Amino acid sequence: MSAHRARRAAAAVTLVLVTAALALTAGCADDDGAGHGGRQRSGATASAAPGQPPADGKDGKDGNGEDHSRERGADDEDAPKVPRSRLTPATGSFTAEQKDYLTGRVPEGMEPAAVLEAGETACARIRTTAEVSEKDAISALAAGEIDQAEPAIEHLCPQFAPLLKAAGPK
């Protein structure tokens, strides 16, 4: 198989996987419990008693008022981050570019590889979209449709910097 065919086959597989992941998450509930045909999820309460915080954990607290948001790895900009010197994967090592991407992004208690995967996914989405249509890739970047695109392009896939520049500032 030629190198061109191999790349196209890999791109097709990546596109299928990304599409499948999007399809699987399309039915996920939004913050108000809807997303299941407009019905609330079973076990969810319609509302809290007046003057009481919701007991569903959306505020980072359980029904007893105890704060568990840090334990769940809540996305909090003020959460302590793992210092660069402690950014190590379970096996192997990170490249300098990967460490640059991860620096200041990995909350304490979270696996750095999970954060890196988000950046790599952003690069893969940009790559597959750009292979089909650079115009669509620029539009997706401009609309902010690709999570973590800017830092991923800066550190992990700088070949897409011209597309980000064409998308303009946010």
C-alpha positions as CSV (number, residue, x, y, z in Angstrom):
1,M,0.0,0.0,0.0
2,S,1.4,3.4,-0.9
3,A,2.1,5.9,1.8
4,H,-0.6,8.2,0.4
5,R,-3.2,5.4,0.7
6,A,-2.0,4.5,4.2
7,R,-2.5,8.2,5.3
8,R,-5.9,8.4,3.7
9,A,-6.9,5.1,5.4
10,A,-5.7,6.3,8.8
11,A,-7.5,9.6,8.3
12,A,-10.7,7.7,7.4
13,V,-10.4,5.6,10.5
14,T,-9.8,8.7,12.7
15,L,-12.8,10.4,11.1
16,V,-15.0,7.4,11.8
17,L,-13.8,7.2,15.4
18,V,-14.4,10.9,16.0
19,T,-17.8,10.7,14.4
20,A,-18.7,7.7,16.6
21,A,-17.6,9.5,19.7
22,L,-19.7,12.5,18.8
23,A,-22.7,10.3,18.1
24,L,-22.3,8.6,21.4
25,T,-22.1,11.9,23.3
26,A,-24.9,13.6,21.3
27,G,-27.6,12.1,23.6
28,C,-25.9,13.1,26.8
29,A,-27.9,15.2,29.2
30,D,-27.3,18.9,29.6
31,D,-27.1,20.7,32.9
32,D,-30.8,20.7,33.6
33,G,-31.2,16.9,33.3
34,A,-32.9,17.1,29.9
35,G,-31.5,15.4,26.8
36,H,-33.6,12.3,27.2
37,G,-36.6,13.3,25.2
38,G,-37.1,16.3,27.4
39,R,-37.6,14.0,30.5
40,Q,-35.6,14.4,33.6
41,R,-33.2,11.6,34.5
42,S,-34.6,9.1,36.9
43,G,-33.5,9.9,40.5
44,A,-33.2,13.6,39.8
45,T,-35.2,16.0,41.9
46,A,-37.4,18.6,40.3
47,S,-36.2,21.3,42.7
48,A,-34.6,21.8,46.0
49,A,-36.6,23.1,49.0
50,P,-36.7,26.8,49.2
51,G,-33.5,28.2,50.6
52,Q,-31.7,24.8,50.2
53,P,-28.9,24.1,47.7
54,P,-29.7,21.4,45.1
55,A,-28.8,17.9,46.5
56,D,-27.7,16.6,43.1
57,G,-24.1,17.5,43.4
58,K,-24.1,20.1,40.6
59,D,-22.8,22.8,43.0
60,G,-19.9,20.5,43.9
61,K,-21.6,19.4,47.2
62,D,-23.4,16.2,48.0
63,G,-26.7,16.0,49.8
64,N,-24.9,16.5,53.1
65,G,-23.4,19.9,52.0
66,E,-19.9,18.4,51.8
67,D,-17.8,19.8,49.0
68,H,-16.4,17.1,46.7
69,S,-15.7,19.2,43.6
70,R,-11.9,18.8,43.9
71,E,-12.2,15.1,44.3
72,R,-14.0,14.8,41.0
73,G,-11.4,16.9,39.2
74,A,-13.7,19.9,38.7
75,D,-12.5,22.2,36.0
76,D,-11.4,25.1,38.2
77,E,-8.8,27.6,37.0
78,D,-7.8,28.2,40.6
79,A,-7.2,24.5,41.3
80,P,-3.6,23.6,42.1
81,K,-1.8,22.4,39.0
82,V,0.9,19.7,38.8
83,P,4.3,21.4,38.4
84,R,6.3,20.7,35.2
85,S,8.8,18.6,37.1
86,R,6.2,16.1,38.2
87,L,4.5,15.7,34.7
88,T,5.3,12.1,34.0
89,P,3.2,9.5,32.2
90,A,2.5,6.0,33.7
91,T,4.9,4.6,31.2
92,G,7.5,6.1,28.9
93,S,8.1,9.9,28.9
94,F,6.6,13.1,27.5
95,T,8.3,15.0,24.7
96,A,9.3,18.6,25.3
97,E,6.3,19.8,23.2
98,Q,3.9,17.6,25.2
99,K,5.3,18.9,28.5
100,D,4.9,22.5,27.2
101,Y,1.2,21.7,26.4
102,L,0.6,20.1,29.8
103,T,2.4,22.8,31.9
104,G,-0.2,24.7,33.9
105,R,-3.1,22.5,32.6
106,V,-3.0,19.4,34.8
107,P,-5.0,19.7,38.1
108,E,-3.6,17.9,41.1
109,G,-4.8,14.3,41.2
110,M,-5.5,14.1,37.5
111,E,-3.6,11.9,35.1
112,P,-1.5,14.1,32.7
113,A,-2.1,11.6,29.9
114,A,-5.8,12.4,30.1
115,V,-5.2,16.1,29.6
116,L,-2.7,15.3,26.8
117,E,-5.3,13.2,25.1
118,A,-7.7,16.2,24.9
119,G,-5.0,18.2,23.0
120,E,-4.2,15.2,20.7
121,T,-7.9,14.9,20.0
122,A,-8.1,18.5,19.1
123,C,-5.2,18.1,16.6
124,A,-6.9,15.0,15.1
125,R,-10.1,16.9,14.6
126,I,-8.4,19.8,13.0
127,R,-6.4,17.4,10.8
128,T,-9.4,15.4,9.6
129,T,-11.4,18.5,9.0
130,A,-8.6,20.2,7.1
131,E,-8.0,17.2,4.9
132,V,-11.6,17.4,3.7
133,S,-11.9,21.2,3.6
134,E,-9.5,23.9,4.9
135,K,-12.4,26.3,4.8
136,D,-14.4,24.1,7.2
137,A,-11.4,23.8,9.5
138,I,-11.0,27.6,9.6
139,S,-14.7,28.0,10.3
140,A,-14.6,25.4,13.1
141,L,-11.6,27.1,14.7
142,A,-13.3,30.6,14.4
143,A,-16.5,29.3,16.0
144,G,-14.6,27.6,18.8
145,E,-16.0,24.2,17.9
146,I,-12.8,22.4,18.7
147,D,-12.1,22.3,22.4
148,Q,-8.5,23.1,23.3
149,A,-7.6,24.0,19.7
150,E,-5.4,27.1,20.4
151,P,-3.1,25.5,23.0
152,A,-3.0,22.2,21.0
153,I,-1.9,24.0,17.9
154,E,0.6,26.1,19.8
155,H,2.3,23.1,21.3
156,L,1.3,19.8,19.7
157,C,0.4,20.5,16.1
158,P,2.0,23.8,15.0
159,Q,1.5,22.9,11.3
160,F,-2.1,24.2,11.7
161,A,-1.0,27.6,12.9
162,P,-1.9,29.2,9.5
163,L,-5.4,27.8,9.9
164,L,-5.7,29.3,13.4
165,K,-4.4,32.6,12.1
166,A,-6.9,32.6,9.3
167,A,-9.7,32.0,11.8
168,G,-8.8,35.2,13.5
169,P,-8.8,36.2,17.1
170,K,-11.6,35.1,19.5
